[in-house]
Amino acid sequence: MYKNGAVSSAHELATEAGISILKLGGNAVDAAIATAFALSVVDPQNSGIGGLGGYATIYLKERKEVLVVNFGPQAPQNSSPDMFINSSNTVGHKAVSIPTVLKGLSTISEKYGKLPLSKCIEPSRLLAEDGFRINSALYRAINEDHLDSETKKVFQVGNVKEGDILKLPDYSKTLKKIQEQGEEVFYQGEIAESLLALIKKGKGILTKEDLINYEVKIETPGNITYHGYDIYFPLFNSGGITMAQILKIIENIELKELTELEQLDAMYHVMQVAFEDRFKVLEKRTVNQAEILHLINEEYCKKAAKKIKRGEYSTYFNKSEDIGHTTHLCTVDQEGNMVSLTQTNGQLWFGSGLTVPGTGIVLNCGMSQFSTDPLHPNAPQPSRSNLSNMTPTLALKNGRPFLAIGTPGSRRIITIVAAVIIQIIELNKTLKEALDAPRIHYEGSALWVEEGAWDLQLLKLMTDKYSLENLSLEHFYGSTTAIQVIEDSYYPEVDNRFPGSAGGY
């Protein structure tokens, strides 16, 4: 329990960086930026300034406003639907989409932070310069076989083991340049020149114009009420609308009155409906706001709940192959400002496997978010923003902050966030209980269950009822971070599946 501020993230040193900025007088936005930059140092396999993008859902106490900063993924202007015929959209130079993370963090800092961006970067620069201990997650990631020679050199692959100190001097110098020259050095200056030279060498398609012309969007969030709580999330190109649809349908099913098996049955079929709508509506080449908002319409969701109660289930089949290497963080400050922020490198650890020589910047595999089938509605298009699963979410009660939450995990992001909110608000679990509870997910007409997490007797009943697939931690079903506000005190938490850290002061 903390009174002045709190941070929850995927790494202890990143959480400490955020807390240090709060103690310097920074607000929740400044703390989020410091935490995000620190993650680019100590958790570089999942996110960084070469990442493909992210979203931040922000509550500003003084303005009594929730907004979304969309620095989501965007394809280069030279993209084409057939560009991945006979080539990879996950590894190498063509897999790199516009690196938007730095632009997003810089924009958030300029518009909503109290401290200069350079001060928020300083803890990360020192971490990169002084070094940090390699944890199990990073050690496993640096042994991926798609990393190029520069990445292997930077992370000393083959020369370090878990527990060793790793220093990133090139990246420390890069952060120093950004402190002194701002984002321009990355998008228009010497870093841009090095980045584009690497892309050109490998016959990639990213251009100077892509770097210069990318624009961060400040958006009105999506909003639903769920059992008297206001839930806010990114509305466009994210997982937010599907998460919200799950909540709106389940609200009409009265889970409290059901047995545990009946609750799972209801959740499974609600997920079926929500994902069927997601694939039918949101993956179209063009989709308008009215079509999106219809998915969380009160009457539409009530009708869906009635169909589920009558046993009229969806049969839609769509299975995801991507795992999703992403990270999430939450912050809150003494004034009550709150941030939920997700950022990612893409489908693989260390993204494309490329690092810009002399900079320590790992480049994303953002084009993995698009289909390799040129006839698919989600095939690459010039400057296209693809459908993302990132779902940074805030909940308010009577206009006051109640919960910040988010997670990595590809499509499982959507079901994890929804399930945690349901367990806290509807089933009266504590935040820790909700985060650590066994998880399920709908995928490919099967019920995916978290391996080794379920009571054996209940698992047998589930096996008799459904087609089950075990979802192991190999699929990154965790690392969820959250902060709950109870009577003006802050309770930051992380789940028990991966290294993570929650703290405050």
Secondary structure as GFF3:
##gff-version 3
##sequence-region A 1 505
A	DSSP	beta_strand	5	9	.	.	.	ID=ss1
A	DSSP	alpha_helix	12	23	.	.	.	ID=ss2
A	DSSP	alpha_helix	28	42	.	.	.	ID=ss3
A	DSSP	beta_strand	53	60	.	.	.	ID=ss4
A	DSSP	beta_strand	65	71	.	.	.	ID=ss5
A	DSSP	three_ten_helix	93	95	.	.	.	ID=ss6
A	DSSP	alpha_helix	101	112	.	.	.	ID=ss7
A	DSSP	alpha_helix	117	130	.	.	.	ID=ss8
A	DSSP	beta_strand	132	133	.	.	.	ID=ss9
A	DSSP	alpha_helix	136	141	.	.	.	ID=ss10
A	DSSP	alpha_helix	149	154	.	.	.	ID=ss11
A	DSSP	beta_strand	165	166	.	.	.	ID=ss12
A	DSSP	alpha_helix	169	181	.	.	.	ID=ss13
A	DSSP	alpha_helix	184	187	.	.	.	ID=ss14
A	DSSP	alpha_helix	190	201	.	.	.	ID=ss15
A	DSSP	alpha_helix	208	213	.	.	.	ID=ss16
A	DSSP	beta_strand	217	219	.	.	.	ID=ss17
A	DSSP	beta_strand	222	226	.	.	.	ID=ss18
A	DSSP	beta_strand	229	233	.	.	.	ID=ss19
A	DSSP	alpha_helix	240	250	.	.	.	ID=ss20
A	DSSP	three_ten_helix	255	257	.	.	.	ID=ss21
A	DSSP	alpha_helix	260	277	.	.	.	ID=ss22
A	DSSP	pi_helix	278	282	.	.	.	ID=ss23
A	DSSP	alpha_helix	289	294	.	.	.	ID=ss24
A	DSSP	alpha_helix	298	309	.	.	.	ID=ss25
A	DSSP	beta_strand	325	333	.	.	.	ID=ss26
A	DSSP	beta_strand	338	346	.	.	.	ID=ss27
A	DSSP	beta_strand	355	356	.	.	.	ID=ss28
A	DSSP	beta_strand	361	362	.	.	.	ID=ss29
A	DSSP	three_ten_helix	366	369	.	.	.	ID=ss30
A	DSSP	beta_strand	393	397	.	.	.	ID=ss31
A	DSSP	beta_strand	400	406	.	.	.	ID=ss32
A	DSSP	alpha_helix	412	425	.	.	.	ID=ss33
A	DSSP	alpha_helix	431	436	.	.	.	ID=ss34
A	DSSP	beta_strand	440	443	.	.	.	ID=ss35
A	DSSP	beta_strand	446	450	.	.	.	ID=ss36
A	DSSP	alpha_helix	456	465	.	.	.	ID=ss37
A	DSSP	beta_strand	468	471	.	.	.	ID=ss38
A	DSSP	three_ten_helix	473	475	.	.	.	ID=ss39
A	DSSP	beta_strand	481	486	.	.	.	ID=ss40
A	DSSP	beta_strand	489	494	.	.	.	ID=ss41
A	DSSP	beta_strand	501	504	.	.	.	ID=ss42
###
